[in-house]
Amino acid sequence: MMAAFVEQEWGEKAYTFHRKIKALFDPKGLINPGVIINDDKEIHSKNLTLTPRQRIAVHKEIKRLKAKKRNLSLANFKKAMNMA
């Protein structure tokens, strides 16, 4: 489930009920902020991160470049990753 579509999936009545329950147990919004119950319909496209496999590949590439003592500028990194 994505926060932007939960209301469409569950319906307005169920979504409103879940929001009230969330507000009762977490009035300050500290537990999983922005997850599932969220007013921002674009939340699913914000704060994207790499997958664990992508992070490993990036860290390996950074180590490889450091071993060659290359300049780790963004342009050089993109070029090395064939992203230019």
N, C-alpha and C positions, 0 to 999 in steps of 0.2 A: 504494500500500500504506500502511496505517496501522499504527503500532506495535501497537495493541491487537489487530489481527487477523492479524498475520504468522504467528504460531504456528498459527492455524486454517487459514490458506491453505497453508502449507508442510508442516505436520505437525510433531509433536513432535521427531522424530529430526533432520530438516533444520534446524529452528529451534535445537535444542541445538548442532548442528554449527556453525552460523553464529555463535552466541554464543561458542563456544570460539575460533573464528578471530578474532572481534572482540577478545576478551580477549588473544590473543597479540600482535596488532598494535597494540592501544590499551589497555594494561592500566590506565591511569588514566582512561579514558573521556573523553579530551579531544577526540577527533575526532567531530563531530556528536553531541553528547550527547543521548540521548533520541530519536534519529531511527532509525526502522525497528526496531532491536533495543532493546527497552525492557521492563522488568518492570512498569512502571506501565500498567495496562490502561485508565486514564482519560486518558492523555497527550494523546490527540487532541482533548480538549475543554479543555485548559489553554493559557494564554498565547496566546489568539486575538488576531490582529492585523487591521488593516484591509488591504484590497487596495490596490495602488498607485493605482488609480482613486479609491477611497474617500479615501485620504490626500490626493490632489490636491484633491478636492471640499472636504474639511475645511479644508485650508490656504487655499483660495480664500475660503471662508466666513469664516474668522478674519480674513483681510485686509479683507474687505468690512465686517465689524463694526468693526474698528479704524478704518477710514476714516470710519465714522459716529461714532466715538468713543463706542461703546456699552459698557456694563459687560459684560465677558466672563465673567460667572458661569456656572456649569454650567446653572442654570435658564434663563438668557437664551439660552444657546447652544442648548439643547434646543428652546426655544420657536422660535428662529429657524430651526432645522432641521426643524421640525414633528415633533419627537420627544416633545413633552410629553404 
